[in-house]
Amino acid sequence: MLGGPLALRRGHRPVCWWTPLGVRIGSAPLWEHAAATAIARAQGWIGDDDWAVLRPRLLGAAARGTAQIDDERAIAAGRLWLACLDDEQAARILTRPTVQHDPLAVALDRLATRVAADGKDLVA
């Protein structure tokens, strides 16, 4: 699915795919795209193509800080990606802001910590 109807196109993945007509619907918000693909990357289902697209936007969210909920979630999702990659420059920027306001962002941040500690195994 991630390589077919839900594939990355022009830097975005669709929010959903309507099966009867095979229609791609909408574009996922940055944090949603980053979180879903980071989990897929941790499982080995996709490569690093999404990171190249997401990286500048996630670093922009980190530069803006955690005042906006979407930025805080994007930062946490970026940290989840970093658990799967070796990108020291991005790590220095994404680890600066403290994720603590939004419960979903905190959960994503804790998942990133677990993935980094447990060697990318989400099912164990």
N, C-alpha and C positions, 0 to 999 in steps of 0.2 A: 504493500500500500504506500509506504513512504517513498518508494522509488517510482511508483506509477501515478495514480490520480492525486495523491497528496504530495507529489514531488515539489522540490524547491524550484520556483520560477520567478525570475526577476527579483531575487532576494527575499521572497515571501513564500510561506506555505499557506494553503487555505485553512479556514476555520473548520470546514467540514466538506464532505462530498456527498451529493445527493445521488444515490445509486440508480434510481429508475432512469434518469436521463444522463447520468454521468457528468453532472454539473459541479464544478468547484465553486464554493460559496465563500465570499469574503476573504479577508486576510487576518491571520491570528495577530493579536497584540504582541509586542516585542517580548514581554516577560513570558507569555504563554508559549510562543514559538521557541524561545530559549529553553524553558523548563522541559517541555515535551521532547525536544530534540536532544537535550543533554541526558535525559533518562534513556532515550533510545541509543545514544552514543555509549553510555555506560554499559548497556547490555550488548553492545557490539552490532546493533542492527543497522547503523548508518556510519558513514565516515565523517571526516572533518569538514566537509563542504559547507555546512551550515555555520560553523565557527567563523569562517572567513567573512561571511555576510553579517553575522551577528556581532562580531568583535567591536567594530567602531561604534555601533549603536549602544552596546552594553557599556563601553568605556565612557560614552557620553552621559549615560544614566549615572554612572559612578561619579563623574565630574559634577553633575547637578546635585548629588547628595540624596538623602533619604526623605526629603520633605514631602515629595509626592509618592503615593502608594505604588503607582506603576513603576516608578524609578527604583523604589526599594525592592520590589519583586524582581525587577530586571537584574539588579545587583546580585541578589541571592541566586537567581538562575544562572548568571554568569559564573558565580563561584561553583555551581554544580558542573558547569562545563569545564572549569579549571581542574576539577578533580579527575577529569579524563584526559587532560592535555598537559603539555609542558610549555607554558607561555609565561615566563617570568615577568615580562613587562606588564602584561595584562594583570597578573596576580598582584603586583605591587599597587596597581590602581584600584582593582576591585576589592582588595582587602582593607582599604582605608576606611570607607564608610561603615558605621555600625548599624546592622540590621536589627531593629528591636521594636518597631511600632506596629507593623502589620503582621497578624498571626500567620498568614500564608507565606509571607516572606521569611519569617522566622523558621517555619517548617521546612521550606526549601533550603535555607541556610544549614539547618541541622542535617538534612539529607545529604548535602554537599560534604559536610564534615564526616558523616558516616561512610560515604562512598570513598572519600580520600583515605580514610583509616582502614577500611575493610577491603581495599584493593578492587574497587569497582564492582563488587558483587552485591546486587540489590536483593536477590532472592534468598540468600542464606540467612 
